[in-house]
Amino acid sequence: MRNWDGSITSRPAARVSPANVSEIIAVITNIKKYPSPVRAVGAFSSSTRCAAADGGTVVDMGKMNRILEYGEGYIRVQAGARLYEVARELQKRGLEFAASPGPSVMSMGSAACGATLAPAMPGQSGQLSSYAVAMKLVTPAGELLEVDNSKPELLRLLRCSYGLLGLVYEITLLVRPQRALKLRFDQLPLNTVLQLLTALDYNAVSLGLQVFPFRKRVAVEHRGEHTAGRGSRRLVWRLQRWVLQQLQPHLGELLARIPVNAVRYRLIDGLNQALNTGFGKALSGAGVTTGDRIVRWPGNKRVRQTVWVFPAVSFAGVLNEYVDFCRTHFESCGYRCNLPTACELIAADNESLLSVSSDGPVFTLEPRSTADEGWNDFLVDFNDFCSRLGGRPLFNQTRGLSRDQARRAYAGRLANFSNLRKKVDPHDRLLNAFFDQILA
Ligand SMILES: Cc1cc2nc3c(=O)[nH]c(=O)nc-3n(C[C@H](O)[C@H](O)[C@H](O)COP(=O)(O)OP(=O)(O)OC[C@H]3O[C@@H](n4cnc5c(N)ncnc54)[C@H](O)[C@@H]3O)c2cc1C
């Protein structure tokens, strides 16, 4: 079994796709037929082994994918429904998720109980899971459990449980009336952006960056609420997604075959910058709704990315050092990413025990490439760099994470989660090797 982009392989002994909760209970309680670890899987689009079940049982939630109820300010869904499908149905009713991540293939189950980052919008929390106000699950003992706001600590734990405390089959999520966004793009020198970042009120803005380390340039996307009505550039937005996620990586790979370094990288940098600037201009002004942004990922499966986050207050310094890191790595190892690095402002969020932005707003740092030769070694050095600078990894999105790096970032919170997990699942029915190593 391979994950979405084919970078991770898992070899489970059994694989089932339950159609109802009784079938989930039957799996959990029959250890002989369905060996441990039992792992719930949505789209298996995570870039770590968090959902892997080597020698165990994969529970593919894909058949439990219905929207069960549209309530006043909430929606009730089955865990296997895909985020973009639910977003599309909400849009038809003039609604959207209370926090909206980007284009994706993820399932509602993992969105409710894993790290799903949503670009900051003033007044909103950083993770979609914070808006999961009720969940129904099958515990490791095969019992049914319903958790809602009347048990806030348990809900807080479940929102970062990655299938280790139970298999979630139903979720109630808060939704809100759809809003249109006004977008503005600038291409700026790195130094100007570093100054801009230090002067920002992180709780009052929405901001995404595309960084070109070798040109020392940054494309900045500012977003604000467009109060004059619905946005009008939905098609341009979709075209931009397709070009940046499909065409740009293909061209990057093609250009990477040019044998002369100086020519190759001049063309790669020029192309990446021109595409970002061109679409930036086309999308400036009245833009799109936040729901428009959660389209099905049109992506190129060869694109790989990894994520660490850093406190927003110190991010200017981190970004400056990152640019130096990329240049030094290139000089010593001859490798550099052939796609720009993305950064996104994520709002503060203390609604889950292992939240990445529990202490305040953070910026993501997301190098991307087409996994060309040298990418895996780059990841090792990049993880060291981020850990040294006090970054926080994500258990479902940071590639090649070590136990020491996880511990350094989450310290007591990880130990706390580990102790609670042991109480809920004393026989390790749901614990896979990935989390065993991280939590040990
Ligand atoms: C193309 C692409 C775009 C992406 N865009 C974004 C983005 O915009 N924002 C963002 O934050 N991330 C993004 N990601 C990362 C990815 O979506 C997350 O890692 C997400 O958690 C994966 O969802 P999934 O359904 O594929 O979960 P899986 O990989 O199948 O599982 C993730 C974890 O959740 C657990 N799990 C899944 N379902 C259940 C359930 N029903 N009950 C209990 N546990 C469960 C699994 O056991 C596992 O531990 C993107 C990834 C890709 C490949």
The ligand as an SDF file (V2000), in Angstrom:
LIG
                    3D

 53 58  0  0  0  0  0  0  0  0999 V2000
   -1.6020   17.2620   -2.3710 C   0  0  0  0  0  0  0  0  0  0  0  0
   -1.6440   17.5380   -0.9200 C   0  0  0  0  0  0  0  0  0  0  0  0
   -2.1460   18.7530   -0.4350 C   0  0  0  0  0  0  0  0  0  0  0  0
   -2.1670   19.0080    0.9380 C   0  0  0  0  0  0  0  0  0  0  0  0
   -2.6580   20.1970    1.4070 N   0  0  0  0  0  0  0  0  0  0  0  0
   -2.6850   20.4190    2.7380 C   0  0  0  0  0  0  0  0  0  0  0  0
   -3.1960   21.6530    3.3020 C   0  0  0  0  0  0  0  0  0  0  0  0
   -3.6180   22.5370    2.5750 O   0  0  0  0  0  0  0  0  0  0  0  0
   -3.1750   21.8180    4.6480 N   0  0  0  0  0  0  0  0  0  0  0  0
   -2.7080   20.8240    5.4690 C   0  0  0  0  0  0  0  0  0  0  0  0
   -2.6970   21.0040    6.6660 O   0  0  0  0  0  0  0  0  0  0  0  0
   -2.2470   19.6620    4.9750 N   0  0  0  0  0  0  0  0  0  0  0  0
   -2.2120   19.4410    3.6540 C   0  0  0  0  0  0  0  0  0  0  0  0
   -1.7110   18.2650    3.1660 N   0  0  0  0  0  0  0  0  0  0  0  0
   -1.2590   17.2460    4.1150 C   0  0  0  0  0  0  0  0  0  0  0  0
   -2.3280   16.1480    4.3520 C   0  0  0  0  0  0  0  0  0  0  0  0
   -3.5500   16.4990    3.8380 O   0  0  0  0  0  0  0  0  0  0  0  0
   -2.4650   15.8870    5.8280 C   0  0  0  0  0  0  0  0  0  0  0  0
   -1.3010   15.2110    6.2090 O   0  0  0  0  0  0  0  0  0  0  0  0
   -3.7200   15.0360    6.2070 C   0  0  0  0  0  0  0  0  0  0  0  0
   -3.6490   14.7040    7.5580 O   0  0  0  0  0  0  0  0  0  0  0  0
   -3.8300   13.7870    5.4280 C   0  0  0  0  0  0  0  0  0  0  0  0
   -5.1890   13.4410    5.3030 O   0  0  0  0  0  0  0  0  0  0  0  0
   -5.5700   11.9570    4.8800 P   0  0  0  0  0  0  0  0  0  0  0  0
   -7.0270   11.8080    4.8380 O   0  0  0  0  0  0  0  0  0  0  0  0
   -4.8330   11.5870    3.6530 O   0  0  0  0  0  0  0  0  0  0  0  0
   -5.0210   11.1720    6.1480 O   0  0  0  0  0  0  0  0  0  0  0  0
   -4.1480    9.8680    6.2060 P   0  0  0  0  0  0  0  0  0  0  0  0
   -2.8140   10.1300    5.6420 O   0  0  0  0  0  0  0  0  0  0  0  0
   -4.8990    8.7250    5.6520 O   0  0  0  0  0  0  0  0  0  0  0  0
   -4.0340    9.7260    7.7960 O   0  0  0  0  0  0  0  0  0  0  0  0
   -3.4480   10.7510    8.5840 C   0  0  0  0  0  0  0  0  0  0  0  0
   -3.5600   10.3900   10.0630 C   0  0  0  0  0  0  0  0  0  0  0  0
   -4.9180   10.4970   10.4800 O   0  0  0  0  0  0  0  0  0  0  0  0
   -5.3720    9.2260   10.9690 C   0  0  0  0  0  0  0  0  0  0  0  0
   -6.7460    9.0390   10.5530 N   0  0  0  0  0  0  0  0  0  0  0  0
   -7.2510    9.1300    9.2990 C   0  0  0  0  0  0  0  0  0  0  0  0
   -8.5750    8.9060    9.3280 N   0  0  0  0  0  0  0  0  0  0  0  0
   -8.9090    8.6810   10.6220 C   0  0  0  0  0  0  0  0  0  0  0  0
  -10.1250    8.3630   11.2910 C   0  0  0  0  0  0  0  0  0  0  0  0
  -11.2830    8.2460   10.6470 N   0  0  0  0  0  0  0  0  0  0  0  0
  -10.0940    8.1600   12.6290 N   0  0  0  0  0  0  0  0  0  0  0  0
   -8.9320    8.2770   13.3120 C   0  0  0  0  0  0  0  0  0  0  0  0
   -7.7610    8.5650   12.7320 N   0  0  0  0  0  0  0  0  0  0  0  0
   -7.7490    8.7720   11.4040 C   0  0  0  0  0  0  0  0  0  0  0  0
   -4.4300    8.2010   10.3730 C   0  0  0  0  0  0  0  0  0  0  0  0
   -4.3720    7.0150   11.1480 O   0  0  0  0  0  0  0  0  0  0  0  0
   -3.1240    8.9760   10.3600 C   0  0  0  0  0  0  0  0  0  0  0  0
   -2.5010    8.9280   11.6110 O   0  0  0  0  0  0  0  0  0  0  0  0
   -1.6800   18.0200    1.8130 C   0  0  0  0  0  0  0  0  0  0  0  0
   -1.1700   16.8010    1.3090 C   0  0  0  0  0  0  0  0  0  0  0  0
   -1.1470   16.5700   -0.0400 C   0  0  0  0  0  0  0  0  0  0  0  0
   -0.5860   15.2790   -0.5590 C   0  0  0  0  0  0  0  0  0  0  0  0
  1  2  1  0
  2  3  1  0
  2 52  2  0
  3  4  2  0
  4  5  1  0
  4 50  1  0
  5  6  2  0
  6  7  1  0
  6 13  1  0
  7  8  2  0
  7  9  1  0
  9 10  1  0
 10 11  2  0
 10 12  1  0
 12 13  2  0
 13 14  1  0
 14 15  1  0
 14 50  1  0
 15 16  1  0
 16 17  1  0
 16 18  1  0
 18 19  1  0
 18 20  1  0
 20 21  1  0
 20 22  1  0
 22 23  1  0
 23 24  1  0
 24 25  2  0
 24 26  1  0
 24 27  1  0
 27 28  1  0
 28 29  2  0
 28 30  1  0
 28 31  1  0
 31 32  1  0
 32 33  1  0
 33 34  1  0
 33 48  1  0
 34 35  1  0
 35 36  1  0
 35 46  1  0
 36 37  1  0
 36 45  1  0
 37 38  2  0
 38 39  1  0
 39 40  1  0
 39 45  2  0
 40 41  1  0
 40 42  2  0
 42 43  1  0
 43 44  2  0
 44 45  1  0
 46 47  1  0
 46 48  1  0
 48 49  1  0
 50 51  2  0
 51 52  1  0
 52 53  1  0
M  END
$$$$
